[in-house]
Amino acid sequence: MSDYTDFDHFGLDQRIVDAVKEMGYTTPTPIQSKAIPIVMQGKDVMGAAQTGTGKTAGFALPIIQRLLPHANTSMSPARHAVRALVLAPTRELADQVAENVKKYIAKTPLKCATVYGGVDMDPQTQALRAGVEIIVATPGRLLDHLQMKNTSLSQVQMVVLDEADRMLDMGFLPDISRILNLLPKERQSLMFSATFSEEIKRLAANFLRDPQLLEVARRNATAELIRQDVIKLHDSEKTDALLTLLKSGGHDGGPIKQVLVFVNAKIECRRLARQLQKAGVNADAIHGDKTQDERMKALDGFKKGEIEVLVATDVAARGLDIVDLPFVINYDVPFNAEDYVHRIGRTGRAGATGVAIMLMTGADERGVQAIERLIKQQFTPTTLEMERSGRVDRADRPAERGRGDRGGRDRGDRAERPPRGERTERDAGRSYQPAAQPVDDFFSKPYQPNDAAVKAENEAAASNAAATSKAEPRSRVAALLGGSKR
Ligand code: AMP
């Protein structure tokens, strides 16, 4: 597979090339240099790539190229049949993909509509009825529109399942199957997923025909570049541990700023954000119960640096365009080992090490083992010298009362003692050492999700592209899928 160092050499229409250049893209990312030629040839693709790799342009640009023969300026809806469909798990991802697609097609007469739930249907209905060549949608709302005959998928030539693993996790399989059944059998199908469960393999086997397998690490972030730490503690110590880390768990013992903190449940998400706020931390929560507006507001504040700590559940955090944070903290060990991969994928970049810290209690033993099996890596848990939060006994805090295996049974310090196994760990005296300041000063700069940071990073990625693509074995995806057909 050849590598492309600029957008002029793919054979893309000049209007597309001009549009991406205007967006500041100078060099294709690794997934783009791999995917664009293959998708342009009309082949099916199974891509192992996360959000943040530039995969949207990787599939969207060649799809747009293939749609151009149908592009026309007619006002008649009939002349704008839906020919490409992108399904995404969350409204945020659908929005992000559509925003990008709209910019890529800006210089062509092609039209794109975004369709997702939680907002008024009317504007979407109007857009669909006016005729569009491309729909970016979450499955449920698209089915609503189909039922109301606001659009038809009978002429779809290309379909993309974006973040397919998350769509399955969110229970979208029946909806996806219904939608796929409405598409013509003769079509090009692309599927992107960061992880590969048995269910994903089955879906890929049914959905794709002789797929080309593509694999790229998250832009500049391979697992080797992420320092993964596990801190063992008692359940009742978690919030103190988090506060300690925020204050002094950063590079060279400095504070951690702008960190995503993952929890497993919405209720915990709310509670923790509140506790952090009470402790004077600039924190907000992002979870599935929040409205679209609230989520966007929290995310915006986080991107601008107004919010330092964003406490998130997996569902809410998935698909967000948050790139390259220096730190991610798993306040809870995820129930699903594969979520761990997604969570830590939010950090790490070439030349500098991202840090993923996970808090582990005695009850998390099995969950951590599952992660170790998945990532084929063993953790060496450490302990953390904690600053205690004020004079208040943890046993007195209502939120902690009755939680955990020992927490809150009495007022004495017994309530704070970890169970026996954890004591042994503690007595071993391996205490947590913050990461050293990385050589690359990227992480000492404020977090900038877009423009300059992304551009600089993509340039670095592109200059590594040749080496990376040679080094990346296709075999892992092939093995995950039960062997490549090619
Ligand atoms: P994605 O992984 O597709 O969600 O893209 C992540 C971010 O990178 C988005 O903000 C894109 O606009 C940006 N991006 C994608 N490809 C490039 C590129 N070749 N050069 C610069 N930025 C890019």
Boltz pocket constraint, residues with backbone or C-beta under 6 A from the ligand:
constraints:
  - pocket:
      binder: B
      contacts: [[A, 23], [A, 24], [A, 25], [A, 26], [A, 27], [A, 28], [A, 29], [A, 32], [A, 50], [A, 51], [A, 52], [A, 53], [A, 54], [A, 55], [A, 56], [A, 57], [A, 100], [A, 321], [A, 449], [A, 450], [A, 454], [A, 455], [A, 458]]
      max_distance: 6.0
